[in-house]
Amino acid sequence: MEDADVIVVGAGLAGLAATVQLQAAGLRVVLVEAADGVGGRVRTDEMDGFLLDRGFQVLLPAYPEVRRLLDLDRLRLQPFTRGVIAGGNELSLDDLTGPARFAVRRPGDALAVAAMSLRDVLLPGRRLRTAPPKSTERELRRWRISEQTVDEIFRPFLGGVFLDPELTTSSRLFHLIWRCFLRGGAAVPANGMRALPQALADLVADDALRLNTHVESVSPGTVETSSGTLTARAVVVATDGTTAAGLVPQLTEPTWNAVTTWYFAAPESPLRRPILLLDGDLNTVVMSEVAPTYAPPGQALISASIPTTQQADVRPRLERLYGTSTAGWDLIAEYQIPHALPRMTSDHLFTSPAKTAPGLYVAGDHRDTSSIQGALVSGRRVAAAVTTDLRRRKS
Ligand SMILES: Cc1cc2nc3c(=O)[nH]c(=O)nc-3n(C[C@H](O)[C@H](O)[C@H](O)COP(=O)(O)OP(=O)(O)OC[C@H]3O[C@@H](n4cnc5c(N)ncnc54)[C@H](O)[C@@H]3O)c2cc1C
């Protein structure tokens, strides 16, 4: 007899979502993870009372799949201000008065941003997903948003979201994410972004998870791991796209967008607001203003990120942005993440097949969209495909 009905490889959000839904369908699952904890790219380190997410990241509470799977109240979400400060000016997304206030400087752009935003909030998601493919840069210009506003606000903001300052990312993905920002803003759980995978892991049966177990190869029905061979009726590869392409030859390795995040501890907060500040390719926020739990009492935690892994001296830029010296700030951590987000240009297929061969399935953000939402949806899709096939084989 096999070790399980299904073996899921990788306990990131996709693998966890798949496992939870396969178990709910009554299947015996073994979830194999190479690392010492769950979460994949969504993990949080604790250091001297600071919570450090592995790279600056946020949850959009309006993500439909997050709402479907998780009890948001239990995550104790701490919201960011709904807007950004760029070039010293604030673009508020609270309501349409935000663009209206922005209009004092550029009335045409304010109208264009408001029209685009209204459309994105109201149009069914399916229509946004099937719009003609183009890059985000072209799309913003199609809405007649000036080059100056694109460079001052959208390029730095989206450069931080997609880690792609060139704005080559699919405009479909842009509209879907923009809509979620408008509908629900951004937040982090009080206990760090790790709370998200942990909430899913809490739903996984105790004996299903095998940490510190590296998968070396897979074939339909068999998984070779660092601690021996496992057999099952179906195998789901829910690793990052590069590892998946190594394990399943039919897959193409994605190209990646990178990021570096620096965390500074400061004796006091340089800005008493939970708002993102943008300056070219740099984004920064006082995390302890967003979530006081991110720093020990009497200290502030500042994050700063740039979409590259090349060395950069961000201090002079932070001093300009916050209008204060950083001499008393301690650099407490630096996260360089070359494989942060699979690049999704305009020709990206939003829904790649979950099944690659009889008995062999794939999930992960690279199969849907490079986001928390995409990873969770891919987990649900793969669980549905496996469940249907196994039931069919039984009958
Ligand atoms: C710095 C950063 C910021 C981000 N910001 C946001 C954001 O603000 N909003 C948003 O929506 N998304 C954001 N994302 C993207 C989002 O985190 C990912 O899209 C999502 O977490 C991917 O989940 P996944 O399960 O597909 O893959 P992963 O998280 O990569 O999980 C794959 C798992 O497989 C395991 N694994 C790999 N190889 C093996 C092997 N051989 N054997 C066993 N296990 C293996 C890995 O250890 C890992 O746990 C960000 C990502 C990063 C890195």
The ligand as a Gaussian input file, in Angstrom:
#p B3LYP/6-31G(d) Opt

LIG

0 1
 C       10.248000      39.618000      -0.585000
 C        8.924000      39.208000      -1.135000
 C        7.872000      40.095000      -1.063000
 C        6.617000      39.701000      -1.536000
 N        5.589000      40.569000      -1.390000
 C        4.347000      40.169000      -1.690000
 C        3.237000      40.996000      -1.396000
 O        3.402000      42.062000      -0.810000
 N        1.997000      40.554000      -1.748000
 C        1.813000      39.370000      -2.394000
 O        0.670000      39.038000      -2.710000
 N        2.855000      38.560000      -2.699000
 C        4.102000      38.929000      -2.342000
 N        5.153000      38.106000      -2.604000
 C        4.924000      36.883000      -3.377000
 C        4.385000      35.722000      -2.548000
 O        5.042000      35.667000      -1.312000
 C        4.612000      34.443000      -3.346000
 O        4.001000      34.583000      -4.597000
 C        4.053000      33.204000      -2.649000
 O        4.374000      33.176000      -1.296000
 C        4.576000      31.955000      -3.360000
 O        4.109000      30.811000      -2.682000
 P        4.395000      29.364000      -3.292000
 O        3.802000      28.394000      -2.351000
 O        3.965000      29.341000      -4.705000
 O        5.983000      29.203000      -3.335000
 P        7.081000      29.233000      -2.170000
 O        6.697000      30.190000      -1.120000
 O        8.389000      29.446000      -2.864000
 O        7.024000      27.781000      -1.518000
 C        7.702000      26.682000      -2.060000
 C        8.117000      25.750000      -0.938000
 O        8.748000      24.609000      -1.506000
 C        9.855000      24.257000      -0.699000
 N       10.794000      23.509000      -1.518000
 C       11.546000      23.967000      -2.563000
 N       12.307000      22.972000      -3.067000
 C       12.032000      21.855000      -2.342000
 C       12.493000      20.517000      -2.390000
 N       13.381000      20.098000      -3.310000
 N       12.002000      19.622000      -1.475000
 C       11.071000      20.005000      -0.552000
 N       10.606000      21.280000      -0.470000
 C       11.077000      22.198000      -1.353000
 C       10.403000      25.598000      -0.251000
 O       11.247000      25.480000       0.890000
 C        9.120000      26.361000       0.022000
 O        8.691000      26.201000       1.357000
 C        6.420000      38.443000      -2.143000
 C        7.500000      37.559000      -2.235000
 C        8.732000      37.923000      -1.721000
 C        9.861000      36.944000      -1.754000

